[in-house]
Each structure stands twice: as structure tokens, then as C-alpha cells.
């Protein structure tokens, strides 16, 4: 089963939260439904700015532990390497999900990421 390492932030980029999940869309919906679970409304985590798809649970856990130790500048550098404008990648994921729902052909997540980061 695929796992995802992700970094989500608030609208002002004050907080960078690293997470690990098996269903990234369900996780993003959770953040949307529980906006003040971790912070107040001004610091609500709602922008997916980075994610990686990893094939095994063991590799995902190792990568998660590693990325979680990064300092803020290291996380920012990692984000900017694939998403220099800090675009919310949720748009591409929702597009991919809707496309997949309409057809049985499954585009890759990396293709959705490329679509958003142009």
C-alpha cells in the first residue's frame, strides 16, 4: 500500500507540519473539517505545499522520521525545489481524483504535481 509524506502549512506560511498518511485526500479533508484542531483559525493548516508518494510502509516511516528532523530552512528548501511558488497542491490532487473517478485510467500522482507546479 502506498504511503504519503506531506508538508501542509497555513495561509501565512507560519507553520510547517510534516505528516504521514495512506490516503492524502482523506487526510486533507480531515484538516479542512477540523480547522482549529491544532491552531486557531488564523493559523489553520489548509495548504498542501509538498508531498512524496512512497511504495512501502517501512520506507515511508523512515522518510517521515528523517524529514521530521529537518529545520525550517531545510523544509523550505525541500518545498521550493518542487514548488517554488508554494502553490496549494490540493487543486491538482482533486483534479486527478475527479479524472480517475470518470475513467478507469489512473494518472500518476507525480503527473498531478507537475501539472500544478509548472
Beta strands, then each sheet from edge to edge (+ up, - down):
strand 1: 3-9
strand 2: 16-21
strand 3: 47-54
sheet 1: 2+ 1- 3+
end
